[in-house]
Amino acid sequence: EVKLVESGGGSVQAGGSLKLSCTASEFTFDDSDTGWYRATPGNEECELVSTLSSDGNAYYMDSVRGRFTISQDNAKNTVYLAMNSLKPDDTAVYYCAAGRPQSRMTQWHASMWSRCGRFGYWGRGTQVTVSS
């Protein structure tokens, strides 16, 4: 079973930094697009924060461009999201995602794909809290 696990979340003051990591089991990132999404409690909508294509093209949502950086270490099979100059509006649960939707997915992966779209594999999320 494919599992993605995020880490690195926490509580910081505005202006601070965090670096999120996402590791995978039974899945390799090096030939897949990957992405980071975020969602706030009680809000079913997901925000697409950043993506990294398999050929190295990065995308950022407008509000994080210039502050966040997505990267990938294939030797460690890990995807990162470096977040600088954090703002209270960045407070959310951050989810790592990768791969294409499959014809057969676990309930979690299917629910996240239904909720957020595009990717077939999803982590459980890591909380980022930014205080003013």
N, C-alpha and C positions, 0 to 999 in steps of 0.2 A: 504494500500500500504506500502510495506517495504521501510524504508528509513534509510540509514546510514549517519551520519554526523560527519565529522572530524573537529577537532579544535586543536589549539596549535602550528600551524605553525608560522613562522616569519622570521626575519632577524637577523642573529648572525655573529660574527666574527669566523674565523677558530679557532678551539679548544673549542668552546662553546658548550652548550647543549640545547636541546629542548625535550619536551615530548608531543607527539601527543596523542590525545584521539579520540576514535570513539564510538559514542553512536548509538543505534538502536531503531527504533519504529516498532511495529508489527513484531518483530523478537527477539529471544533470542540467545545469543552467547553460552550458556553453553553446548549445545549439538551439536555444529558445529565447523568445522575447520574455522579459520579466517586467514587473511593475510593482509600484507601491500605491496603495489606496488608503484613504482614511475615512472614518465615520465617527460621528458624535453620538452619545447615548440617546436613545429615543428617536434617532433620525435614521430611517431606513435607507436614505440615499447615501451613496458612496461618492467620494471625490477622487478622481484620478490625479494623484500627486505627481507621479513621474513614471516613465517607462524607459527601458533600454532594449533596443532591438538586437537581434542576434548578430547584426552586422555593425553594431556599435553606435547607432544613432540614439540620442537621448531626447526625451520630451519632458517638459516641466509645465505644470499649470502656472498661470500668470503670477499668482500671489506668492509662489515660492521660487520662481526663477531668479537666479543670482544668489540665493541663500541656501538652496538644497543642491546636493550633488549625488547622483546615482552612479554606482560603480559595481564592478563584478570581479571576483578573483576566482578564476576557473580552477586553479590548483587546489583551492580550499572549498570549491563548490559553494560559494557564498556570494550573496548580493548585499550591497550596502546602500544606506541612504544617510549621507552626512547632512545634518541640519544645523545651520548657523543662524545667528541673529533671530532666534526664535521669538515668536509673538504669542500673546494669549490666544489669538485666533487659530493658532496651530494645534491647540489642544484637541486631541482626538485619539481614537484607537487606530493604529496604523497596521495595515495588512500587507503582507508580501504575496505576490501572485506570479504564476508562471504557467507556461504550457497552454496547449489548446484544449478546449472542452472535449471530453471523451464520451463515447456512447454509453459507457457505464462509469459512473462516478459515485464516490461516497456521498452520503447525505450532506455532509458539511460542504464539500466542494461544489456540489450541485446547488446548494442554497446560496452560496456566495456568488457563483456564476450567475444565478438568476437575479440576485440582488445588485451586483456590481458590473457584471458583463465581462466579455472578452476572454478571460483566462479560465483554465480548467482546474488549476490547483491553487489552493489558498492556505495560508497560515491562519492560526487562531487569533493573531493580533497582539500588539504590545501597546500599552497605554503611554501616551505622551501628555504631560500636563505642564503648561507654561503659565506661571503666575506673573501678575503685573507688579 
